[in-house]
Amino acid sequence: MPLPRIEIDRSSPVPMYFQISRQLEDAVDRGDLVPGERLPNEVELAESLTVSRPTMRQALEHLVEKGMLTRKRGVGTQVSNTQVRRRVALTSLYEDLAQAGRQPATRVLRLDPDCIDRHAARALGTPPDAGLVHCERVRLADGRPLAILRNWLPPRFNDITRADLETKGLYQLLSQRNGRPAVAKQRITAVPASAAEAKLLDVKPHAPLISMQRTAFDTAGHAVEFADNLYRADLYAIEVTVFNR
């Protein structure tokens, strides 16, 4: 497959390396560059775009750092097929993986239909001693552990079973019970993996993880989920589009 056309505006204040990396990234999103595809070598790319080799190297390294490309001695530069790139939207990871052509799987670690958790109760707006539905899962993508998902739900969802969680996304299960999330507030931070978390995610202890806490509400404004999730930073990315006011 030929390399997609890349146009560089040499009068732009945007660095040339960033223009190149951005257009390569767009080509991956469009499917013009597919996972596993090998790119021409650095020298060939630099010559074809009439840029210096350091500029080309910086463009490629920028995408390597983002997990979109991999570079190996003797193999060259290839489009990565490992990182899950998720745009900020109110969707479930299970749905995102399926839509991206990945194979989602779930390992249920815990399902407690009568869990007492004051922090989760406060987020959901329920009495502190109310029994909540608590589930903890490991989500896998193509057989590789990607995330630890910890969710607390109001008592009305206590008919959800382990079999449900193993075969369906949580938001699908909530929708089937008239609890589809419509809006959410969330907080994203970075945390080091504990020994237990590292073992579940197959990473080294203290490896960086993406932490996302989310409280989701239905169309009536009722809280339907509090989540405290962890994602492997080497396999997962969150994308945000920003606008100039």
LINMOHU-V602463 format. One record per pair of residues at least 12 apart in sequence whose ideal C-beta (glycine too) atoms are under 10 Angstrom apart, sorted by the first residue. I is the first residue (numbers start at 1). J is the second residue. Records with the same first field share a line. If there is no record, write none. Layout:
I: J, J
This chain:
1: 32, 33, 34, 37, 38
2: 32, 40
3: 24, 27, 32, 33, 37, 39, 40, 44, 45, 48, 49
4: 23, 24, 26, 27, 28, 30, 32, 33
5: 23, 27, 32
6: 19, 20, 21, 22, 23, 24, 26, 27, 45, 48, 49, 51, 59
7: 19, 20, 23, 49
8: 20, 23, 49, 50, 51, 55
10: 50, 51
15: 55, 58, 59, 62
16: 49, 51, 52, 55, 56, 58, 59
17: 51, 52, 54, 55, 56, 57, 58, 59, 60, 61, 62
18: 55, 58, 59, 62
19: 49, 51, 55, 59
20: 45, 46, 49, 51, 55, 56, 58, 59, 60, 62, 63
21: 56, 58, 59, 60, 61, 62, 63, 64, 65, 66, 68, 69
22: 59, 62, 63
23: 59
24: 39, 45, 59, 60, 62, 63, 68, 69, 79
25: 62, 63, 66, 68, 69, 85
27: 79
28: 63, 68, 69, 79, 80, 85
29: 68, 85, 239
33: 68, 69, 78, 79
34: 79, 81
35: 68, 78, 79, 80, 81, 82, 83, 101
36: 70, 78, 79, 80, 81
37: 77, 78, 79, 81
38: 75, 76, 77, 78, 79
39: 60, 63, 69, 71, 76, 77, 78, 79
40: 76, 77
41: 56, 76, 77
42: 54, 56, 57, 59, 60, 71, 76, 77
43: 56, 57
44: 56
45: 57, 59, 60, 77
46: 59
57: 71
60: 77
63: 77, 79, 80
64: 77, 80
66: 80, 83, 85, 237
67: 80, 82, 83, 84, 85, 233, 234, 235, 236, 237
68: 80, 82, 83, 85, 237
70: 82, 83
80: 235
81: 102, 142
82: 141, 142, 144, 146, 232, 234, 235, 236
83: 141, 146, 232, 233, 234, 235, 236, 237
84: 96, 97, 100, 102, 104, 139, 141, 142, 146, 147, 231, 232, 235, 236, 237, 238
85: 100, 236, 237, 238, 239
86: 100, 210, 212, 231, 236, 237, 238, 239
87: 237, 238, 239, 240, 241
88: 186, 188, 238, 239, 240, 241
89: 184, 239
90: 171, 180, 181, 182, 183, 184, 186, 214, 216, 217
91: 169, 171, 181
92: 104, 139, 149, 168, 169, 170, 171, 172, 173, 174, 175, 181, 227
93: 106, 137, 139, 141, 146, 147, 149, 169, 170, 171, 229, 231, 236
94: 106, 137, 139, 141, 149, 165, 167, 168, 169, 170, 171, 172, 173
95: 168, 169, 170, 171, 172
96: 141, 169
97: 139, 140, 141, 142, 146, 147, 169
98: 169
100: 141
101: 142
102: 140, 141, 142, 144, 146
103: 140, 141, 142, 143, 144
104: 139, 140, 141, 142, 146, 168, 169
105: 138, 139, 140, 141, 142, 143, 144, 145, 146, 166, 167
106: 135, 137, 138, 139, 140, 149, 162, 164, 165, 166, 167, 168, 169, 170
107: 136, 137, 138, 139, 140, 145, 165, 166, 200
108: 135, 136, 137, 138, 149, 161, 162, 163, 164, 165, 166
109: 135, 136, 137, 138, 148, 149, 150, 200
110: 134, 135, 136, 137, 150, 162
111: 133, 134, 135, 136, 137, 158, 160, 161, 162, 164, 165
112: 131, 132, 133, 134, 135, 136, 152, 158
113: 131, 132, 133, 134, 135, 153, 155, 157, 158, 159, 160, 161
114: 130, 131, 132, 133, 134, 155, 158
115: 130, 131, 132, 133, 134, 135, 152, 153
116: 128, 129, 130, 131, 132, 134
117: 130, 131, 132, 134, 152, 226
118: 130
119: 152, 213, 226, 228
120: 132, 134, 150, 151, 152, 153, 215, 223, 225, 226, 227, 228
121: 152, 154, 226
122: 215, 226
123: 152, 185, 213, 214, 215, 223, 225, 226, 227, 228
124: 152, 153, 154, 155, 215, 216, 217, 222, 223, 224, 225, 226
125: 154, 215, 217, 221, 222, 223, 226
126: 152, 154, 155, 223, 226
130: 154, 155
131: 154, 155, 158
132: 151, 152, 153, 154, 155, 157, 158, 226
133: 151, 152, 153, 154, 155, 156, 157, 158, 159, 160, 225
134: 150, 151, 152, 153, 226
135: 149, 150, 151, 152, 153, 157, 160, 162, 164, 165, 170, 173
136: 148, 149, 150, 151, 152, 165, 200, 228
137: 149, 150, 151, 162, 165, 166, 170, 229
138: 200, 201, 202, 230
139: 169, 229, 231
140: 202
141: 232, 235, 236
144: 201, 202, 232, 235
145: 199, 200, 201, 202, 203, 232, 235
146: 201, 202, 230, 231, 232, 235, 236
147: 200, 201, 209, 210, 212, 229, 230, 231, 232, 235, 236
148: 193, 196, 197, 200, 201, 209, 211, 228, 229, 230, 231, 232
149: 165, 170, 212, 227, 228, 229, 230, 231
150: 213, 226, 227, 228, 229, 230
151: 165, 170, 174, 214, 216, 225, 226, 227, 228, 229
152: 215, 223, 225, 226, 227, 228
153: 170, 173, 174, 177, 179, 216, 223, 224, 225, 226, 227
154: 179, 222, 223, 224, 225, 226
156: 177, 178, 179, 222, 224
157: 170, 173, 174, 177, 179, 224, 225
159: 173, 177
160: 173, 174, 176, 177
161: 173
164: 176
170: 216, 224, 225, 227
171: 216, 224, 225
174: 216, 218, 224, 225
175: 218, 224
177: 224
178: 218, 219, 220, 224
179: 216, 217, 218, 219, 220, 222, 223, 224, 225
180: 216, 218, 219, 224
181: 214, 215, 216, 217, 218, 219, 223, 224, 225
182: 216, 217, 218, 219, 220, 221, 222, 224
183: 215, 216, 217, 218, 219, 221
184: 214, 215, 216, 217, 223, 224, 225, 226, 227
185: 213, 214, 215, 216, 217
186: 212, 213, 214, 215, 216, 227, 229, 238
187: 211, 212, 213, 214, 215, 228
188: 210, 211, 212, 213, 214, 229, 231, 238, 240
189: 209, 210, 211, 212, 213
190: 208, 209, 210, 211, 233
191: 206, 208, 209, 210, 211, 230, 233
192: 204, 205, 206, 207, 208, 209
193: 205, 206, 207, 208, 209, 230, 232, 233
194: 206, 209, 230
197: 209, 230, 232
200: 230
201: 230, 231, 232, 234, 235
202: 232
203: 232, 233, 234, 235
207: 232, 233, 234
208: 232, 233, 234
209: 229, 230, 231, 232, 233, 234, 236
210: 229, 230, 231, 232, 233, 235, 236, 237, 238
211: 228, 229, 230, 231, 233
212: 227, 228, 229, 230, 231, 236, 238
213: 226, 227, 228, 229
214: 226, 227, 228, 229
215: 227
